[in-house]
């Protein structure tokens, strides 16, 4: 790109920040515009499998993420009613040996801070707050972005990393029509000293049951347990991460579930709830000099723990593609989309299928549940579901 041209990233979440850092490391000028008045990551925990941590290590963040993340020994399946346990897969040293990088659990705020700090070391003035995009226009030479507050910005390329309710996506392709999935999710954090003895703090756990499932794992160096419960119900349809619920409502949704689940619910700091919506896979992400990244173009249900990981993969591939097309950034964007769309849409579909598996009605009774879990989580089936995810290398995949 010609001198003075820059990339504008709209959205300062994990995906937008990772893209900014990857571009800066490639020597490409970039600025990030975030609508919030302060930089913080909403939510509690995030799982980053080896295909995502591979990107973070390639960005030079290995030492920083090892300080704040947790490398668990493995993942397990537990039955909603009895607590019966099955091994899902080994992690820890096994993940490093098999895939070259670890599977890690983070508090979202900790991972977000690592990325912010790294960007500020590269370019102290790269992050611009209170800059909510309200529209954009483009021609053959540049993109012009309008904001709710502040002067418009001109850039060679604009990247919409502005999340599931993306304004950039709406500008490019019109309003979307999300469909309620019939699932409501709860989340909260449990201090380590209030975690019940039956809950392991060295693994990630998926409790599975008829019409719902629960996920929990350690974050913040093991000081906290991230706790998420998802249940099929149709009376709550607010797609927001910041609506507070009550512990009584949370507990009622999981009535008759194992006592360990209820001990965690009683000890959650503040319970939040949100409705899960699905959006059909997009057949195009890019128009001219504007493209999308992460949840803006492939939002997915949280059933494969790959939402943030896909954004990290996007970020690395995007930076590589723009580096390959210095004279034609629009061509770089189309190269990026061609490299990423099929894989990301496959993960969207895999997340839907895993949700059905987690909530299967066969688990209503112990005898049927034992046979179902043993069949569905046998080693070969687990390998088919996850191996293609974990082995992907965004730093070297052909683009």
NULO-167326 format. One record per residue (C-alpha): residue number from 1; x negated, y, z. Coordinates in Angstrom, 3 decimals. Example, Ala and Ser with C-alpha at 12.3 -4.5 7.8 and 13.67 -1.06 7.14 Angstrom:
2
+-----+----------+----------+----------+
|   k |       xx |       yy |       zz |
+-----+----------+----------+----------+
|   1 |  -12.300 |   -4.500 |    7.800 |
|   2 |  -13.670 |   -1.060 |    7.140 |
+-----+----------+----------+----------+
//
This chain:
399
+-----+----------+----------+----------+
|   k |       xx |       yy |       zz |
+-----+----------+----------+----------+
|   1 |    0.000 |    0.000 |    0.000 |
|   2 |   -1.102 |    3.518 |   -0.682 |
|   3 |   -2.720 |    5.537 |    2.076 |
|   4 |   -0.170 |    7.088 |    4.393 |
|   5 |    2.468 |    4.427 |    3.734 |
|   6 |    3.720 |    2.563 |    6.778 |
|   7 |    6.102 |   -0.145 |    7.886 |
|   8 |    9.057 |    0.847 |   10.086 |
|   9 |   10.390 |   -1.874 |   12.386 |
|  10 |   13.844 |   -1.256 |   13.790 |
|  11 |   14.169 |   -3.103 |   17.084 |
|  12 |   11.748 |   -3.559 |   19.972 |
|  13 |   12.620 |   -7.080 |   21.112 |
|  14 |   10.292 |  -10.068 |   20.999 |
|  15 |   10.594 |  -10.497 |   17.219 |
|  16 |   10.096 |   -6.839 |   16.347 |
|  17 |    7.133 |   -6.460 |   18.672 |
|  18 |    5.488 |   -9.658 |   17.423 |
|  19 |    5.895 |   -8.449 |   13.846 |
|  20 |    4.374 |   -5.088 |   14.741 |
|  21 |    1.389 |   -6.714 |   16.410 |
|  22 |    0.868 |   -9.149 |   13.531 |
|  23 |    0.923 |   -6.265 |   11.035 |
|  24 |   -1.463 |   -4.143 |   13.093 |
|  25 |   -3.839 |   -7.103 |   13.303 |
|  26 |   -3.710 |   -7.276 |    9.492 |
|  27 |   -4.707 |   -3.603 |    9.313 |
|  28 |   -1.239 |   -2.440 |    8.192 |
|  29 |    0.193 |    0.790 |    9.603 |
|  30 |    3.405 |    0.210 |   11.555 |
|  31 |    5.814 |    1.987 |   13.909 |
|  32 |    8.590 |    0.462 |   16.023 |
|  33 |   11.887 |    2.275 |   16.634 |
|  34 |   13.920 |    0.985 |   19.582 |
|  35 |   17.409 |    2.242 |   20.398 |
|  36 |   17.066 |    1.842 |   24.183 |
|  37 |   15.669 |    4.702 |   26.260 |
|  38 |   13.194 |    2.332 |   27.922 |
|  39 |   11.388 |   -0.807 |   26.836 |
|  40 |   12.725 |   -3.891 |   28.571 |
|  41 |   13.946 |   -7.308 |   27.568 |
|  42 |   17.422 |   -8.318 |   28.696 |
|  43 |   18.105 |  -11.858 |   29.769 |
|  44 |   16.092 |  -14.133 |   31.981 |
|  45 |   14.216 |  -17.082 |   30.533 |
|  46 |   12.929 |  -18.057 |   27.124 |
|  47 |   11.355 |  -21.308 |   25.971 |
|  48 |    8.536 |  -21.101 |   23.435 |
|  49 |    7.609 |  -24.433 |   21.891 |
|  50 |    4.239 |  -25.129 |   20.313 |
|  51 |    5.242 |  -23.680 |   16.933 |
|  52 |    5.821 |  -20.368 |   18.726 |
|  53 |    2.878 |  -20.359 |   21.126 |
|  54 |    0.680 |  -21.124 |   18.106 |
|  55 |    1.637 |  -17.658 |   16.821 |
|  56 |    0.969 |  -16.004 |   20.178 |
|  57 |   -2.497 |  -17.574 |   20.411 |
|  58 |   -3.249 |  -16.518 |   16.825 |
|  59 |   -2.366 |  -12.947 |   17.837 |
|  60 |   -5.011 |  -13.080 |   20.557 |
|  61 |   -2.545 |  -13.340 |   23.439 |
|  62 |   -3.617 |  -16.699 |   24.869 |
|  63 |   -5.092 |  -15.432 |   28.120 |
|  64 |   -2.178 |  -13.049 |   28.723 |
|  65 |    0.575 |  -15.618 |   28.156 |
|  66 |   -1.191 |  -18.195 |   30.308 |
|  67 |   -1.112 |  -15.685 |   33.184 |
|  68 |    2.670 |  -15.182 |   33.047 |
|  69 |    4.049 |  -18.365 |   31.460 |
|  70 |    4.622 |  -21.858 |   32.811 |
|  71 |    3.365 |  -24.959 |   31.012 |
|  72 |    5.763 |  -27.719 |   32.070 |
|  73 |    4.920 |  -31.423 |   32.132 |
|  74 |    7.924 |  -32.380 |   30.032 |
|  75 |   11.670 |  -32.197 |   29.528 |
|  76 |   14.363 |  -34.475 |   30.902 |
|  77 |   18.047 |  -35.230 |   30.419 |
|  78 |   20.335 |  -35.543 |   33.459 |
|  79 |   23.941 |  -36.688 |   33.581 |
|  80 |   26.411 |  -34.034 |   34.715 |
|  81 |   28.176 |  -36.144 |   37.345 |
|  82 |   25.649 |  -38.590 |   38.819 |
|  83 |   22.321 |  -36.872 |   38.149 |
|  84 |   20.998 |  -39.990 |   36.409 |
|  85 |   17.795 |  -38.979 |   34.597 |
|  86 |   16.210 |  -39.876 |   31.269 |
|  87 |   12.918 |  -38.572 |   29.869 |
|  88 |   13.396 |  -36.380 |   26.797 |
|  89 |    9.726 |  -35.918 |   25.883 |
|  90 |    6.321 |  -35.245 |   27.414 |
|  91 |    4.791 |  -31.791 |   27.168 |
|  92 |    1.802 |  -30.266 |   28.971 |
|  93 |   -1.444 |  -31.794 |   27.746 |
|  94 |    0.510 |  -34.043 |   25.362 |
|  95 |    1.846 |  -31.003 |   23.472 |
|  96 |   -1.631 |  -29.486 |   23.193 |
|  97 |   -3.121 |  -32.774 |   21.992 |
|  98 |   -0.347 |  -33.467 |   19.501 |
|  99 |    0.400 |  -29.972 |   18.173 |
| 100 |   -2.621 |  -27.880 |   19.143 |
| 101 |   -0.768 |  -25.504 |   21.454 |
| 102 |    1.406 |  -25.789 |   24.589 |
| 103 |    5.144 |  -25.633 |   25.160 |
| 104 |    5.701 |  -22.736 |   27.581 |
| 105 |    8.497 |  -21.188 |   29.631 |
| 106 |    8.643 |  -17.414 |   30.233 |
| 107 |   10.684 |  -14.767 |   31.899 |
| 108 |   11.658 |  -12.710 |   28.845 |
| 109 |   10.468 |   -9.535 |   30.505 |
| 110 |    6.999 |  -10.996 |   31.060 |
| 111 |    6.554 |  -12.058 |   27.433 |
| 112 |    7.928 |   -8.721 |   26.283 |
| 113 |    5.409 |   -6.853 |   28.440 |
| 114 |    2.516 |   -8.903 |   27.023 |
| 115 |    3.531 |   -7.849 |   23.505 |
| 116 |    4.057 |   -4.187 |   24.444 |
| 117 |    0.655 |   -3.981 |   26.124 |
| 118 |   -1.071 |   -5.561 |   23.118 |
| 119 |    0.561 |   -3.130 |   20.694 |
| 120 |   -0.384 |   -0.134 |   22.818 |
| 121 |   -3.997 |   -1.287 |   22.828 |
| 122 |   -3.924 |   -1.424 |   19.031 |
| 123 |   -1.920 |    1.780 |   18.482 |
| 124 |   -0.881 |    3.743 |   21.585 |
| 125 |    1.830 |    5.754 |   19.818 |
| 126 |    3.437 |    2.922 |   17.822 |
| 127 |    6.548 |    2.566 |   19.998 |
| 128 |    9.366 |    5.108 |   19.724 |
| 129 |   12.283 |    4.909 |   22.188 |
| 130 |   15.842 |    6.227 |   22.115 |
| 131 |   15.894 |    5.852 |   18.328 |
| 132 |   19.137 |    4.134 |   17.372 |
| 133 |   19.397 |    3.512 |   13.642 |
| 134 |   22.700 |    4.728 |   12.160 |
| 135 |   21.934 |    4.225 |    8.486 |
| 136 |   19.281 |    3.953 |    5.796 |
| 137 |   18.834 |    4.665 |    2.105 |
| 138 |   16.106 |    3.624 |   -0.303 |
| 139 |   14.719 |    4.217 |   -3.746 |
| 140 |   11.852 |    2.747 |   -5.763 |
| 141 |    9.239 |    4.535 |   -3.621 |
| 142 |   10.410 |    4.503 |   -0.018 |
| 143 |   13.112 |    3.902 |    2.608 |
| 144 |   14.626 |    6.737 |    4.642 |
| 145 |   16.061 |    5.832 |    8.045 |
| 146 |   18.564 |    8.000 |    9.920 |
| 147 |   18.864 |    7.908 |   13.699 |
| 148 |   21.523 |    8.938 |   16.172 |
| 149 |   18.966 |   11.264 |   17.780 |
| 150 |   15.808 |   12.693 |   16.262 |
| 151 |   14.581 |   13.370 |   12.764 |
| 152 |   14.898 |   10.781 |    9.988 |
| 153 |   11.856 |    8.660 |    9.164 |
| 154 |   10.447 |    7.753 |    5.771 |
| 155 |    8.586 |    4.444 |    5.332 |
| 156 |    7.299 |    2.187 |    2.589 |
| 157 |    9.248 |   -0.741 |    4.069 |
| 158 |   11.863 |   -1.170 |    6.803 |
| 159 |   12.290 |   -4.339 |    8.866 |
| 160 |   15.583 |   -4.897 |   10.676 |
| 161 |   14.641 |   -6.722 |   13.873 |
| 162 |   17.641 |   -5.292 |   15.687 |
| 163 |   19.284 |   -8.457 |   16.897 |
| 164 |   22.492 |  -10.361 |   16.488 |
| 165 |   24.603 |   -7.203 |   16.037 |
| 166 |   22.128 |   -5.731 |   13.552 |
| 167 |   22.893 |   -2.279 |   12.191 |
| 168 |   20.340 |   -2.801 |    9.415 |
| 169 |   22.112 |   -5.985 |    8.311 |
| 170 |   25.404 |   -4.075 |    8.176 |
| 171 |   23.786 |   -1.340 |    6.055 |
| 172 |   22.432 |   -3.910 |    3.591 |
| 173 |   25.253 |   -6.421 |    3.397 |
| 174 |   28.302 |   -4.919 |    5.099 |
| 175 |   30.034 |   -5.911 |    8.313 |
| 176 |   29.790 |   -9.562 |    9.288 |
| 177 |   32.571 |  -11.758 |   10.654 |
| 178 |   31.269 |  -13.697 |   13.627 |
| 179 |   33.387 |  -16.620 |   14.809 |
| 180 |   33.880 |  -17.465 |   18.455 |
| 181 |   32.497 |  -20.952 |   19.137 |
| 182 |   34.763 |  -21.713 |   22.071 |
| 183 |   31.721 |  -21.716 |   24.379 |
| 184 |   31.004 |  -19.326 |   27.241 |
| 185 |   27.480 |  -19.133 |   28.688 |
| 186 |   26.345 |  -18.205 |   32.188 |
| 187 |   22.843 |  -17.240 |   33.252 |
| 188 |   20.976 |  -16.299 |   36.395 |
| 189 |   17.726 |  -16.673 |   38.297 |
| 190 |   17.170 |  -18.750 |   41.428 |
| 191 |   14.234 |  -17.968 |   43.781 |
| 192 |   11.952 |  -20.960 |   44.223 |
| 193 |   12.617 |  -21.244 |   47.956 |
| 194 |   16.340 |  -21.661 |   47.239 |
| 195 |   15.987 |  -24.357 |   44.576 |
| 196 |   17.536 |  -27.612 |   45.882 |
| 197 |   15.133 |  -30.524 |   46.543 |
| 198 |   16.676 |  -32.607 |   43.755 |
| 199 |   15.667 |  -30.113 |   41.057 |
| 200 |   12.175 |  -30.553 |   39.629 |
| 201 |   10.124 |  -27.413 |   39.106 |
| 202 |    7.507 |  -28.976 |   36.813 |
| 203 |    9.862 |  -29.880 |   33.949 |
| 204 |   12.628 |  -28.393 |   31.855 |
| 205 |   15.994 |  -30.051 |   32.480 |
| 206 |   19.100 |  -30.421 |   30.305 |
| 207 |   22.197 |  -31.598 |   32.161 |
| 208 |   24.688 |  -32.978 |   29.625 |
| 209 |   28.384 |  -33.574 |   30.087 |
| 210 |   31.794 |  -33.590 |   28.407 |
| 211 |   32.472 |  -30.078 |   27.152 |
| 212 |   29.405 |  -28.433 |   28.647 |
| 213 |   25.744 |  -28.530 |   29.554 |
| 214 |   23.276 |  -26.838 |   31.906 |
| 215 |   19.633 |  -25.940 |   31.242 |
| 216 |   17.082 |  -24.919 |   33.873 |
| 217 |   13.324 |  -24.481 |   33.951 |
| 218 |   10.654 |  -22.564 |   35.904 |
| 219 |    9.543 |  -19.057 |   34.936 |
| 220 |    7.285 |  -16.337 |   36.351 |
| 221 |    4.568 |  -18.761 |   37.405 |
| 222 |    7.128 |  -21.031 |   39.034 |
| 223 |    8.420 |  -18.318 |   41.378 |
| 224 |   11.881 |  -18.481 |   39.782 |
| 225 |   14.173 |  -21.048 |   38.213 |
| 226 |   15.927 |  -19.849 |   35.060 |
| 227 |   19.433 |  -21.306 |   35.150 |
| 228 |   21.894 |  -21.352 |   32.222 |
| 229 |   25.269 |  -23.058 |   32.041 |
| 230 |   27.372 |  -23.396 |   28.875 |
| 231 |   30.974 |  -24.553 |   28.917 |
| 232 |   33.785 |  -24.887 |   26.417 |
| 233 |   36.534 |  -22.354 |   27.241 |
| 234 |   38.446 |  -19.913 |   25.082 |
| 235 |   39.439 |  -17.077 |   27.388 |
| 236 |   36.290 |  -14.935 |   27.273 |
| 237 |   35.120 |  -13.395 |   23.995 |
| 238 |   32.671 |  -10.627 |   24.872 |
| 239 |   29.346 |  -10.985 |   23.006 |
| 240 |   27.155 |   -9.190 |   25.542 |
| 241 |   24.285 |  -10.251 |   27.809 |
| 242 |   25.018 |   -7.665 |   30.471 |
| 243 |   28.512 |   -8.490 |   31.785 |
| 244 |   28.394 |   -9.617 |   35.408 |
| 245 |   30.599 |  -12.469 |   36.552 |
| 246 |   31.117 |  -13.986 |   39.989 |
| 247 |   29.588 |  -17.062 |   41.582 |
| 248 |   33.079 |  -18.374 |   42.288 |
| 249 |   34.019 |  -18.221 |   38.611 |
| 250 |   30.680 |  -19.754 |   37.636 |
| 251 |   31.171 |  -22.608 |   40.134 |
| 252 |   34.753 |  -23.160 |   39.014 |
| 253 |   33.640 |  -23.609 |   35.409 |
| 254 |   31.383 |  -26.445 |   36.569 |
| 255 |   33.668 |  -27.982 |   39.176 |
| 256 |   33.040 |  -31.719 |   39.633 |
| 257 |   29.464 |  -31.366 |   38.340 |
| 258 |   26.559 |  -32.621 |   40.445 |
| 259 |   25.773 |  -31.037 |   43.814 |
| 260 |   22.356 |  -29.851 |   42.551 |
| 261 |   24.171 |  -27.701 |   39.969 |
| 262 |   26.339 |  -26.113 |   42.641 |
| 263 |   23.395 |  -25.519 |   44.975 |
| 264 |   21.730 |  -23.554 |   42.162 |
| 265 |   24.894 |  -21.591 |   41.365 |
| 266 |   25.244 |  -20.570 |   45.027 |
| 267 |   21.639 |  -19.303 |   44.972 |
| 268 |   21.722 |  -17.433 |   41.654 |
| 269 |   20.816 |  -13.777 |   42.193 |
| 270 |   23.381 |  -12.190 |   39.849 |
| 271 |   25.444 |  -14.329 |   37.441 |
| 272 |   25.990 |  -12.946 |   33.942 |
| 273 |   28.316 |  -14.388 |   31.311 |
| 274 |   28.680 |  -13.985 |   27.578 |
| 275 |   30.620 |  -15.594 |   24.743 |
| 276 |   28.761 |  -17.478 |   22.015 |
| 277 |   29.580 |  -16.488 |   18.451 |
| 278 |   28.306 |  -18.098 |   15.269 |
| 279 |   27.493 |  -16.474 |   11.951 |
| 280 |   27.170 |  -18.455 |    8.728 |
| 281 |   23.638 |  -18.844 |    7.339 |
| 282 |   22.689 |  -15.914 |    5.119 |
| 283 |   21.791 |  -16.624 |    1.509 |
| 284 |   19.830 |  -13.376 |    1.233 |
| 285 |   17.985 |  -11.242 |    3.812 |
| 286 |   16.277 |   -8.696 |    1.597 |
| 287 |   17.260 |   -5.764 |   -0.587 |
| 288 |   14.480 |   -3.793 |   -2.231 |
| 289 |   12.225 |   -2.405 |    0.475 |
| 290 |   14.320 |   -3.599 |    3.446 |
| 291 |   14.477 |   -7.029 |    5.025 |
| 292 |   15.644 |   -8.681 |    8.250 |
| 293 |   13.896 |  -10.693 |   10.938 |
| 294 |   14.924 |  -12.962 |   13.825 |
| 295 |   18.500 |  -12.881 |   15.106 |
| 296 |   19.373 |  -10.158 |   12.593 |
| 297 |   19.287 |  -12.749 |    9.789 |
| 298 |   19.524 |  -16.177 |   11.447 |
| 299 |   21.166 |  -15.950 |   14.849 |
| 300 |   21.697 |  -19.401 |   16.317 |
| 301 |   23.296 |  -21.138 |   19.248 |
| 302 |   20.862 |  -21.719 |   22.151 |
| 303 |   20.927 |  -25.510 |   21.777 |
| 304 |   17.456 |  -26.130 |   20.303 |
| 305 |   15.580 |  -23.423 |   22.240 |
| 306 |   14.315 |  -21.982 |   18.944 |
| 307 |   15.850 |  -18.507 |   18.642 |
| 308 |   12.849 |  -16.529 |   19.893 |
| 309 |   10.464 |  -19.038 |   18.311 |
| 310 |   11.958 |  -18.454 |   14.862 |
| 311 |   11.430 |  -14.710 |   15.334 |
| 312 |    7.759 |  -15.343 |   16.164 |
| 313 |    7.369 |  -17.498 |   13.061 |
| 314 |    9.077 |  -14.793 |   10.978 |
| 315 |    6.715 |  -12.169 |   12.368 |
| 316 |    3.568 |  -14.048 |   11.410 |
| 317 |    4.767 |  -15.028 |    7.939 |
| 318 |    6.012 |  -11.490 |    7.235 |
| 319 |    2.632 |   -9.973 |    8.102 |
| 320 |    0.809 |  -12.499 |    5.924 |
| 321 |    3.123 |  -11.827 |    2.971 |
| 322 |    2.780 |   -8.038 |    3.183 |
| 323 |   -0.983 |   -8.423 |    3.402 |
| 324 |   -0.891 |  -10.411 |    0.139 |
| 325 |    1.058 |   -7.678 |   -1.702 |
| 326 |   -0.662 |   -4.379 |   -0.827 |
| 327 |    0.433 |   -2.686 |   -4.044 |
| 328 |    4.008 |   -3.999 |   -4.034 |
| 329 |    5.499 |   -4.287 |   -0.534 |
| 330 |    8.942 |   -5.149 |   -1.913 |
| 331 |    7.394 |   -8.235 |   -3.507 |
| 332 |    5.874 |   -9.064 |   -0.123 |
| 333 |    9.322 |   -8.953 |    1.472 |
| 334 |   10.792 |  -11.306 |   -1.114 |
| 335 |    7.822 |  -13.633 |   -0.669 |
| 336 |    8.513 |  -13.635 |    3.094 |
| 337 |   12.193 |  -14.450 |    2.667 |
| 338 |   11.437 |  -17.253 |    0.205 |
| 339 |    9.014 |  -18.797 |    2.711 |
| 340 |   11.366 |  -18.557 |    5.705 |
| 341 |   15.044 |  -18.752 |    4.764 |
| 342 |   15.437 |  -22.503 |    4.230 |
| 343 |   13.648 |  -23.424 |    7.457 |
| 344 |   15.482 |  -20.875 |    9.589 |
| 345 |   18.872 |  -21.893 |    8.220 |
| 346 |   18.044 |  -25.543 |    8.911 |
| 347 |   17.371 |  -24.610 |   12.544 |
| 348 |   20.723 |  -22.794 |   12.705 |
| 349 |   22.428 |  -26.014 |   11.617 |
| 350 |   20.351 |  -28.155 |   13.963 |
| 351 |   21.418 |  -25.969 |   16.882 |
| 352 |   25.072 |  -26.559 |   16.051 |
| 353 |   24.546 |  -30.322 |   15.871 |
| 354 |   22.672 |  -30.380 |   19.185 |
| 355 |   25.544 |  -28.535 |   20.862 |
| 356 |   27.947 |  -31.283 |   19.838 |
| 357 |   25.504 |  -33.854 |   21.193 |
| 358 |   25.156 |  -32.077 |   24.556 |
| 359 |   28.944 |  -31.798 |   25.028 |
| 360 |   30.108 |  -35.202 |   23.803 |
| 361 |   33.300 |  -36.522 |   25.469 |
| 362 |   31.757 |  -40.006 |   25.780 |
| 363 |   29.929 |  -38.655 |   28.843 |
| 364 |   33.111 |  -38.253 |   30.860 |
| 365 |   32.586 |  -41.649 |   32.533 |
| 366 |   29.321 |  -43.082 |   33.826 |
| 367 |   29.395 |  -46.340 |   31.867 |
| 368 |   30.048 |  -44.649 |   28.525 |
| 369 |   27.616 |  -41.882 |   29.377 |
| 370 |   24.742 |  -44.283 |   30.042 |
| 371 |   25.188 |  -45.946 |   26.661 |
| 372 |   25.619 |  -42.624 |   24.856 |
| 373 |   22.582 |  -40.884 |   26.357 |
| 374 |   20.375 |  -43.957 |   25.945 |
| 375 |   21.381 |  -44.158 |   22.278 |
| 376 |   21.233 |  -40.453 |   21.403 |
| 377 |   17.980 |  -39.675 |   23.190 |
| 378 |   15.955 |  -42.708 |   22.196 |
| 379 |   12.381 |  -41.840 |   21.296 |
| 380 |   12.705 |  -42.165 |   17.522 |
| 381 |   15.797 |  -39.941 |   17.350 |
| 382 |   14.143 |  -37.310 |   19.559 |
| 383 |   11.109 |  -37.323 |   17.273 |
| 384 |   13.321 |  -36.805 |   14.205 |
| 385 |   15.003 |  -33.800 |   15.856 |
| 386 |   11.906 |  -32.016 |   17.135 |
| 387 |    8.745 |  -33.112 |   15.313 |
| 388 |    9.454 |  -31.005 |   12.204 |
| 389 |    9.968 |  -27.984 |   14.441 |
| 390 |    6.843 |  -28.295 |   16.560 |
| 391 |    4.395 |  -29.139 |   13.746 |
| 392 |    5.165 |  -26.048 |   11.645 |
| 393 |    2.260 |  -23.617 |   11.466 |
| 394 |    3.282 |  -20.058 |   10.590 |
| 395 |   -0.397 |  -19.047 |   10.409 |
| 396 |   -1.141 |  -21.319 |    7.445 |
| 397 |    2.128 |  -22.445 |    5.822 |
| 398 |    2.076 |  -21.652 |    2.073 |
| 399 |    3.548 |  -18.235 |    1.255 |
+-----+----------+----------+----------+
//
